[in-house]
Amino acid sequence: MQSKNHDEASVTQERGVGARKVRKEDDRYMRGRGEYVGDMSLPGMLEVAFLRSPVAHGRVKNVTKPPGSEAQVFVAADLVGVKGILADSALPGFKSSEQPILANDKVRYVGELVAACIASDRARAEDLADGIELEIDNLPAVSDMLEALEEGAPLVHDEWGDNIFQHTLVDGDLDTVRREAAIKIEREFRTARQCMSPMEGRGVLAVWDKRLGQLQVYTSTQIPHIVRTGLCECLGLSHEQIRVVAPDVGGGFGYKGILLAEEVCVAWLAMHLKRPVRWLEDRREQLTANANCREHHYRVTAYGDASGRLLAMDTDAVVDAGAYSSYPFSACLEGAQVASILPGPYDFGAYRCSTISASTNKPPILPYRGVARTGVCFAMELTIDALARAAGREPSDVRLDCLVKPEDMPFNNITGKHFDSGNYIECVQRAVAAIDLKAVRQRQQQPEPDGRLIGLGMSIFCEQSAHGTSVYAGWGIPMVPGHEQAVVRLTPDGTLEVRVGIHSHGQGLETTLAQVAEEVLGIDTDQVQVVHGDTALTPYSTGTWGSRCMVMAGGAVARACTALASRIALIGAHLLEVPAGSVKVQDGVVCSSETSGTVTLQDVARVWYLKPQLLPDNVDSGGLEVTVGYKPQRDSGTFSYACHAVVVAVDPELGTTEILDYAIVEDGGVLVNPMIVDGQVYGGVAQGIGTALYEEMPFDRNGQPLASTLADYLLPGATEVPAITIDHMETPSPYTEFGQKGIGESGAIGPPAAIVNAINDALRPLQAEICEVPVTPQRLLRAINKARTAATREAVS
C-alpha cells in the first residue's frame, strides 16, 4: 500500500501538525501491555452469563430459576427501581420504545436479555443459564422491513398501531423535470444487515466502592460520559455516585457508542451484591444479538438530460431499525439522515425523498462507521453509473458534469448542507489518473485468457463530520454536543498533561492531540501525556463518534495550549527580566526578541510550583492549568470527501470477484498526522470490501439469525484486501482551528458503490446488473442467468 505526496525519509524531522509521527500508544499495544476489560480482575469478582430470548417475538409467561439459585439468577422482577433505556427524539412523529434491561412481559428479538446469572467463572454462570426454564408464548414475527410496513403485519409494539418509528419527507416539485427529462432510470437498491466486528467485543466490570459510596464501572465504550449519564437515569443515582472508566478499547466503529442493557444490569448487580461483577461478550452474542446495522432499501427514479447529467431524484427509502431505539442516538440515526445526505456532492435542481425507519423483530440498529452514508453513497453512485450507461458516456465524465464546482464553495446544496470547502472535480480527475482509466478501457477490448471479465468502477461522496449543536438540537435526542473542552496542565517537571472527554480506541488520538500541543507550545510529543476515558479525570464530552475528535478536541487542545502559553510567557518574561510583550513560547522554551536568553518550560514550572516567591505580582492565579471549551466558527459540520476507483475481474462461470487495483483520492483538510489518516483509510476500505462482497446477517421468516459464527459470517482477510494507493488533497476548512476536517469514517463509505459499479461495468457485455450487496457468487450468478434468460426470450420473440 502506498500514499502519495509525503516524503517518508522526513518522518523524524517533522513536528507538530502535519508530521507523520509513529503512534505513541502502539508501543504498549505491540508489547502486550494494553489493558482491556478482559485483562482486569478484582478480588471476589463474579462473572455474568445472560439468558437470551431464543425467539424473535413472544409473551414471557414464566421464568423459573434452577433450584437453590435465588442468589445467583436475576430476572426483571428482581431489578426493583431500575428503569429501562429510553432514547427519545423530537423528530416529528417519532415513537418511543423503552428497552427493558431484562425482558418482562414481551421479547422482541432473538438475543434480548431475559435473565442474568452469576458465578465464580463464566462456565458455571452459563450452566445456570442453561438450567432456567423459560416459558414463552410465540407470536408472529416480522423480519423484513418492507413486510413490516404492510397492512396486517405483526406489531412489534402493540400500542403503536404500525411498525414505523418515524417518517421523514423532503418533498420537492419534480413535475417540470418529469415532463422534460431526456433520460429516466428506475432502480431498486438494497444493502444487507451487517455486524460490525471489532477485535475486542463488549465488556463491562462494575464494583461498588463502599469508602466513596460510588459505583465504579469499567467498560469498553467510546462515550464514557454519556454512559455515566445513562446509568444515572436507569439506576436513579446522581453523577457523583458513578465513575465510568473506559480503559484500552480494542476497536469500536460505533458499536461501542451506545448505552448497553448489559452495562445497566452489571452495574445494578455490583450495587446489589457489593461485589465486583464482570460480563465479557462472546462472539456468538456479538453476531446474533448485539451488532446489527446498515440495512437499507431504496426505490430510486432519476431524471437526466441527454448527456446523462442528473436533473432530479425521486426516492423512497426504508431503513430497518430493529426493535428498540438505542441510547442516545435513537432508532432514526440512519433513517432521519438519508433524505438530507442522499444528494451527496452533486448539484441538481429538484429532489424528493421519503424515508421510513421501520421496526422489526431484530436487534436494534446501531451506528456503524460512516453512519447512513455507505447506503446513500451506494444508491446515489449506482444511479449515476446507470445514467451514464443510458447516455452512452463514461461515468467519470458524467460525474464531472454533476458535481459542485470548486468556484462555488462554500456551497449550500439542495437539502441545505453547507459544504465548507473542496474541489470535487480535481478529486475525480486525480482518481481517473491514478487508476489509469484509459489503460483499463484498452484492456477490456481484448478477451482475458482465463475468461474473466474486467470492470472499472468509481464512487465519490462527502462526509459531514464534527457536526454540533445546531444539527443535533433539532433531533431532540438525549445527547446534544456543545463546546468540547480540554484541560492542559504543565506539571512541576515541565511535562504536559492533556485531559479530554473523548476516547481513543484505534484513532491514534494520544499521538495526534500531543502533536497539536507540540504545534502550539513546541513541547515534544514524548513530553505530552493525553488522559482520556475516565469521567473522574476528564471534562464532560459526548465522546468519540461522527469523525469529530480532531476538529472538536483538537481545536479545544489548541485553544487551551494557547491560553497556557500566555501564562507561561508572563512568568518567563519576568525570569528573563524583559517586557512580557517581547517574548514567545516556541520549541519548548520562552525566548525574547530583545535578548538571546531563554527560559525552559521546566524553569517556569519549577518557579510556579516550588519557588512562588520568584513569581511576578501580576501572574494569573489560575496558574499553569487551563480549561477551555471550543466550537468551530460554524458547527454545522466540516465536509471531507473522497473518490474511490477500483478495477475488478469477474468470473461469469463461478460468480467470483477479484479486486485487481484500488486507488483513493481523499481530502480531509489539513491532516494532523497523514500516517494515521492512511491507517484509518486502509482499515475503512477493508470494512467496505466486507460490505461489498462478504458480510451479511440473514434472518429467516421467524426472525432467527442465520450467521451465528465467523464460519457463517464472512469477514475479509489479508488476501481479500488489495494494495491500495492513496493520494491526499488538502483543502483547509475555513471554520476549524488548523483547517482540519473529520476523516475517520471515510474509508468505509466508498468501497461498496465503487466495487459494485466495477462489477456492473464488467457485466455490461452480458447486459447483467447488480443492485444489492454483498455481491456473493450466488447473487452474481443469478443476475447473469437472469440476463441470459431475458436475452434468449428476446431472441425467440
N, C-alpha and C positions, 0 to 999 in steps of 0.2 A: 504494500500500500504506500502511496506517496502523496505528498502535499506540496503544491507549488508556492512560489513567492516567498520562501523562507530559506535562510542560509543556516544549515544545520551546524556548521562549524562555529557559529557565533553564539551558540546557546549559553556558554559560560560567561560571555561578556555582556549579556543583556541584563537590564534591571528594570523593575517596575512594570507598569502597564505595557503590554506588547511583548514581554520576554517569554521565550519558550522554555520555561523552567520545569525541571523534573518535579513531580508532585512530592511534597514533603511527607504526606501521610502514607505513601507507598512503602516507606522503609519498614514501618511496623507491620503492614499487611504482608509484605513479602517474607518477613521473618517469622510470621505466625504469631505476632504479638497483638493482633487486634482482639478486642473484647466485645463479643456479641452476647445477646441474652442467653444463648445456648451455652456460653462459657461460664456463666455465673452460677454460683452455688452458695447457699446460705445455710447455716446450721438449722436443722429441723425442717428443711424445706420439703414441701409436698408437691407432687406432680398432679396435673389435671388431665383427664381424658373426657371428652364430651360425647354424650349420646346424641346423635343427629337424626333428624327425621329420615326414614327410608322411603317416604312417599312425597310426591310433589304437592299434594293438596288433600287435606283431610281434617276431620274434627278429632281433637285429642280427647278420648274418653277416660283413659286411666293410665297412670304411670306408676307401676308397682316396683318398689325398691327391693333388692335382694334381702333376705332375712339377715338381721344384725348389721345392716349398713346405714342406719339412720344418720350416723355421724359422718358418713363418707359420701353419701349421694344426696344431691340437692336438686330440687325441681322448682318450677316457677313459684309455687306457694311458699317456698322457704325464703324467697328473696323479699322479705317484708320491707316496704318503704322504698324499694328500688323502682325507678321509673324506666320506661322503655326509651329507645332512641328516637328522637323526633327531629327530622330535618325539614323544616318548613320553607316556603318561598312565597314572595309577594307577587310572583308572576300571575297574570290574570287566569282564573280558572284552575289554579293549582290545587290538587287534592292531597291532603295529609295522609300519612301511613305510618303510624307509630310501630316501630320494630321492637317486639318484646325481647328482653335479654335471654330468657328461656321461654319457649313456646308454652302458651297456656291453653286457650280454647281451640286454636287452629294452627296448623302448619301450612306454609305457603310455598315451600320449595324443598327439594331434596337437599339435605345437609343443614337445615335450620336447627339451631340448638334446642334440645329438649331437656337434657339433664347434664349436670356436672358431677364427675366422680373424682375423688381424691384418694391418693395412696402414696406410699413412700417412693414409688417409682411408676413410670408410665405404664409398664406392662401390667402391674397389679390394678392400676386405675382402669385400664382397658378391660380387664377381666370383670371388674364391677359393672362397667357399662354393658358388657355382653349379658350380664345376669339380670338386667332390668327387663321387666315385662311391659311392653308398650302396646297399648290398645288404641288404634286409630280407625275411625270410620272413613274410608276413602271417599273423596269427592272427585268429580270430573276435573281434569287438569287442562289448562291451556298452555301449550308450549311454543306456539308460533305467534309472532306479534301481529301478523295480518289476520289470522283467525281470531285473535283476541278482540279485534275491533268489529267482528261480525255480530249481527243481532243474534241473541240467544247463546252467545259464548259463555262458558263458566266464568263466574265473577271471582276475581282474586280477593277483592274487598267488597263484601256484600253491600255495605252501606253506600257505595259509590253509585251503583246502578249501571256502570260501564267499566271498561278497563283502560281508561285514559287518565294518566297522571296530569297531563297538561297539553294544550294545543296552541301552537304559535303560528301566526299567519302574517306574512308580508304580502300585501295584495296590491299589485301594480296593474296598470292598464296596458294590456297586450293586444287590443283589438286591431290597431293600425298595423302592427308588425305581422299579426296573423294573416292579414289580407295581402300584404305587400312582399313578404319574405320570399326569396327565390328558393331557399332550401329549408326544409323542415325534417328534423330527425326525431325519432321517438325511441327511447331505450329504457330498460328496466335493469337496475343495478342492485347487487346485494353483497354485503360483507358478512362474514361468518362471525359467530360469537367466539371470542378468544379467551385465553387465560394468560395474563402477564406472569412471567416466571422468573422472579429474582432468584439468585443462588440461595440466599437465606430466606426461608419462609417467615411468616409472622411469629412473634413470640412475646410473651409478657411475664414478668416476675413482679409480684407485689408483696410488700411487707408492711406491717403496722409498727411504726416507731413509737413505743409507749412513752419514751422520755420526752419526745417533742409533741406527742399527740398528733402524729402526722402519718398519712398514708404515703408511702414511697413506692412509685410504680416505675419499673424499668421496662421499656417497651420498644420494639423495633418499629419506629414511626418516623415520618417526615414532618410531623406537625405536633411537637410535644406540648406547646402552649394550648393549642386547640383541643388536644386530647384531655388536658387538665380541665379546661372549661367544660367539656362534655361530661367528664367524670363527675364534676361538681353538680351538674344538672341532674344526672341519673342517680347519684348516691346521696344527694341532699347535703353535701359538705361545702364549706367555704374554701376559697382558693388557698388560704394559708394552711389548710389541713391536708393539701395534696401537693406532693412534689413529683413531677414526671421527669425522668431521665431517659433520653434516647442515647444509648451507647453507640458503638460502631454498628452500622446498619448495612447489611450485605445486599444492597440494591432495593429500589422502591418502585420507580416508574409510575407513581400514582397509587399503586397497590397499598402502600402504607400511608396514604394521605387521608385516611378517614378514621373515625372513632369506631372501635370494634365492640360488638356484644361480648366477645371473649375478654376484652380488657375490663369491661364493667363487671363481668362475673368474677374474674380472678381477683379484682380489687375488693369486691364485696367478700369473697371467701377469706382473703387475708385479714380483713377487718373483723369478720365474724369468728374466725378460728384463732386469731392472734398468732399466726404462724406464717412464714414465707410460703407463697404458693406460686407455682410456675406452670405455664402452658406453652408448649412448643408445637407449632403446626407441622403436621407431616404432609408429604406431597399429595396424598390422596385427598386430604381435606382441602388443600390449596386448589387442586384441579376441579373437584366436583362441587365444592360449596362456597368458595371464597373469592375466586379471582376472575369472575366473568366481566367481559367488556366488549365494546365495539361492534355490536350487531345492528346494522342499518339496512334499510330498504329504500330505494329511490325509483320513482317513475318520473322520467325527465322528457320534456318536449323542448327542443331548442330550435331557434329560428336564426337563419343566417342569410347574408346576401350571396350573390353568385360566386364570390371569391371565397366563401366559407367564413367570412368574418361574423362573429357572434353578435346578434342584434337583440335577442331576448331569450329568457329562460322561464319555463313554467314547470314547477317541480312539486311533487307530493312525496314527502319523506316520512318514514316511520322509524323510530328507534326503540328497540326492545330494552326497557328499563328494569325488567325483573319485578320482584315482589314488593320491595320497600325502597324508600329514599335513604341513601347513605349520608350520614352526618359528616361534614357540614354542607356538602355541595348540592344535595337533593337529587332526586331521580331525573331531573331535567338538565343535568350538567351537559349532556351531549345534545339532546333534542332541542333545547332552547337556543343553542348556538348555531345549529345547522342553517337556519334561514339567514342569519346575519353573516356567516362566513363562507357560504357556498360560492358566491361570486369570485372569491379569491382575488388575484391580482389583475382581473380583467375589467375593462371599461366598456360597458354596454348600457343600452338606454331603457330597457323595460324588463321587469322582473316580478315574478310571483312565486312564493314558496310557502307551502303548508307543511308543518312538521308536528307529528304526534309522538309524544312519549307514552308508549304502551306498557301496561302492566301485564306480566305473565307469571306463571308458576316456575320461575327460575330465580337463581340468586340475584341480588340487586346489582345493577350495572355500576361499575366503578370507574374512576378516572384512570386512563392509561395514556402513556406518553404520546402527546400530540392530540389530546382530547378533541374528539369530533372531526379534527382536521384531516386525519387519514381517510375517513369515509367520504368527506366532501371533496377532497382532492381526487379521490378515485372516481367519483361521479362526474366531476367537472372535467377532468383531464381525458377521460374516455369519451366524453361528449365532444370535446374539442377535436380529438382524432376522428370521430365519426363525421363531424362537419367537414374536416379536411378531405376525408375519403369521398364524401358526397360531392365536393367541389373539384376533386381531382388534383389536389395540391399537396405539397409537402407539409406535414403537420407543424413543423417548426416555423414555416413561413406564415401559416395561419395564426400561430401564437404571436408572432411579432406584430401582426396586424391588430390583434385584440388587446394586447397588454397596455397598461397605463404607461404613458411616456415619461421619461425622466424629467423633461422640462415642465411637467405638470405637478411635480412634487413640491410641497406636501399636497396630498390629494384626498378628497373625500369621495368614497365610492358610492355605489347605488344604495347600499344599506347604511351609509353614514360612518363606515370605518375610516379613520383618519390615518392614512399612510404617511409616516413621518419623513421617510427618505428612501432612495433606492433607484436602481437602474435595471429594471426587469429585462429590457431589450438586450443590454450588454450581457446579462446573465445567460439568456438563451443562446446568444451568438457564441459565447465562450464555451458553452456546453456542446454546441454543434461542432466546434473546432476540436474540443477535447475527445469526443467520441469518433471523430473523423467520419462524418455522415456520408461524404462523397465516396469514400472507400467502401463503406458498408453497402451503399446502393450498387456500386460496381460488382461487389462480391455476390449480391443477390441475383445478378444477371446470369450466373453460371450455377448449374446444379452442384450441390455438395456431394462429395464422393460417398458419404455414408447415408445419403438420402434425407438428411435433416433439412429443415427449413430455417433460414436466418431471418431475424426480425430486429428492428430498431425501434425503441420507444422512448418517450420523454414525458416528464411531468414538471410543472412549475407551480409553486404555491407560496403563500406568505403566511407567516406565523405571528399572530398577535401575542405578545408576551408582556409580562410585567404590568398588566392592566390592573388598575387600582380602584379607589373608592368610587369614582364617577361611573364605573362599569358595574361593579358588584352591588352597589347600593340599590340599583334598580331590581336586582334579583331578590332582595329581601331575605337572603339566607342567613343562617346563624353566624357566619364569618364574613365580615366585610373588611378588606385590608385598608389600612390608613397609612400614617407615617411609619416607615421602617426605621427602627432605632438601632444604634450601635453604641457600645461603651468602649472607650480606649483608655488605657491606664499605663503610664510609664512607671515601671517598678523601681525599687531602690537601687538596683544594679544596672538600670538603663535599658533593660529589655522592655518589650511592649506586649501588653495583653489586649486582645481584641475580643469582645464578647458580643455575640449576635444571636438572635432568636430563631433564625433559620436553622436548617440541619443539612449537613453534608452526608450523602450516602452514595458516593461514587463520582460526584461532580468535581472533586478537587478543590473545594472551597477553602480548605485550610491553607492551600497554596495561593489561590488567586486573591483572596482577601488580604493575605500577607503581602502580595505584590502591590495591592492598592496602597497599603500603609507604606511600603517601600517607595512608591511613586511620590507620595506627599512628604514623608519625613526623611527619606533617604536611608532609613534603617534597614539593614539586610534582612531578608525573609527568615534567615535562620534565627534571628533575634526577635521574631514575632510569634506569639502563641495565640492561635484562634480557639476560643472557647465557645462551644455550641452544644445544644441538645439537653440542657439542664434548666428547668424552669426556675430553680432557686438561684441561678447564677447569671441568667441572661435576660435581656429585655423582652417584653411580650411581642410576639410575632405570630402571624398566621401561618408561618412555616415555609416549606420548600415545595412549590408547585408552580405550574404555569410559566416556567422559564423566567422567574422573576429575580433570582438571587443576585446575579451580578449587576443588574440595574438597580434594584432596591437596596440590598445590603451593601453592595459595592459603593453605591452613592452615599449611604449612611456612614460607612467606614471612612470614605474620603473626607466628608464634611467634618466628622469627629476628629480625624487626624489634623485637619486644617485648623480647627479650634484649639487643639492641643498644641500645635506648632506655635500659635501666638503666645501661649503661656510659657512655653519653653524659651521662646525668643526673648521675652521680657526678663526672665531670670538670667539667661545667657548674656544679654546686653549689660546687665548690672555687673556680672562677673568680669566681663571684658572692659568695663568702665567706658562704654560708648553709648551714644543715644540708641534707644530701642528701635527707632526707625531705620537705623543703619545696618541692622543685622537680618539674617535669614537663616532658616534651617534647611540644610541640604547635606546629603551624604552622611547623615547621622551625626552632624556637628552643627553648632551655631557659629557662623562666621560673620565678620564685619567687613563692610566695604571701605571702612576707614583705616583698618589695621590688618595685619596679616595673621593676627591671633585667632584662635578657635577655642571653643569650649565643647567638650563632648556631651552627649546626652547623659552619659554616666555621671559627669560632673554636675549637671543640672539636677539630676535625680538625687544625688548624694546631698546636695545643699537643701533641697526641699524636705527630704525625709529625715536627714541626720544632722544637718547644720543650719537650722532655720534662722539662726542669728545672722547669717550672711545674706538673707533674702532682702530684696528692696522693699520699701514701705508700700508701694502700690501694687504688690503682687496680688493676683486673683486668689481669693480664699478657697476657691474650688480646687486649687492645686493641680496636680498632674493626672487627673481623672476627669473625663468628659463624656457626657451622654448627649447624643444629637439624633434627632429624627430627620428623615429625608423622604421627599416625594419628588419625582421629576417635574419639570415645568408644566408638563401636560401628562396626566396619569391615565389617559385612555389607552395607553399601551404603546410599545415600540413594535415595529414590523420588520422582522428579519424575513429572509426569503431564500429560496434555493431552486436550482434547476437540476434534475436528475436525468441522466441519459444512459441507456443500457442496451446492450446487444445480447440477444439470446439465440440459442439453437433449439428448435422444437422437433422432436421425433414424432412424425404423424402416425407411426405404427405402434409405438409404445406409449405415447402420450406424455413423455418426459420433457422437461425443460432444463436446459443448462445455461447459466449466465456466463457469457464469454467476456464481456467487458462492461465496466461500470465507471462512470465519471460524474462528478458533482461539482457544480459551481455554487457556492453559498456566500451569503452576505449577512454577517451578524454584527454589522457596525464595527467599531473599534474592538479588536479581540484582545482581551486582557492576557490570555495565555493561549496562543494558537495551537500549541501542542495538545492542551487539554480539549480544545474545541475539536481537533481532529479525532481524539478518542471518543468524544461524545457523538460525533457524526458516524464514525465507524460502528459503534455499538448500536446506534439507532438504525442504521442500514441493515444490520444483522436481524434486528427485530422486524423491520419492514419486509425483509425477504421471507421471514416466517409467515407474516400476514399474507403475502402474495402467493406462496407456494405450498405451505405445510400446515399451519396452525388452524385448528378448528375444534370447537367443543360442541358436538352434535347432541341433540336431545331426542328421545323417542316421543311417541304420542302421549305417553303418560308422564312426561316431564322428567324422565330418568336420564342423567348424563351418561354418555356412552364412551367417554375417554377418561378413565379413572387413573391411568398410569402414564408415564412417559414413553411406554411402548405403544400406546394408542394416540397420545397427544404428541405430535412430532414437532421438534424444535430444530432449526438449522444448526449445523455444527461447522467446524473449520472448513470442511470440504465443500460446503454449500455456499460459503461467503467468498466471493472472488476478490482479487486485488482491486482496490478502489483508488481512483485518482481524485484528489480534492483540490480545487482551485479557489482560493479565497479572494473575494472582493471585500472592501471595507468602506462602506458608505456610512459616515457617522450619523447617529441620530442627533437632531438639533436640540433634543429635550433632556438628555441624560448627562451625567457628570463628565464622562470621558467620551461620550458618543457611542457607548456600548449598547447592544441590544441582546435580548434573550436568544439563546441558541440551543438549549438543552434538548428540546423535543424534535428539532428539525429533521434529523436523520431518519426518524421513523415515519415521517409523513409521506414522503415522495415515492418510496420504492414500490408499493402495490400498483399505483397508477402507471408508473414508468414501465414496470415489468409486464403488466398485462397489455399495455399498448404495444410493447415489443412483440409479445406473443401474437396479438391480433395482426400486427404487421407481417409476421411470419406466415400467418394463416390466410392472408389475402388471396394467394393463388387458389386456395380451396374454398374461398368465399365463406369461411367459418369465422365466428366471432365469439369471444368470451366476455361475459359481463358480471362475473361473480368470482369472489376469492374465498378460499385459496383455489388456485388453479391446479387441482390434483390431476393425476393421469386419467382418472375416471371421467372427470368433468371435461377435460380437453378432448378425450376420445369421443364423448357424447356430442360435443359441438362439431367435431369433424364428421361424424356419422350423420348428424342432422343435416349438415351442409351437403354431403354426398347424396343423401336421400332426396333432398329438395332439388338438387341438380338433375338427378335421374327422373324425377317426376316432371320436371320442366322439359327435359329432352323427349320424354314419352308424349307429353301433351303437344 
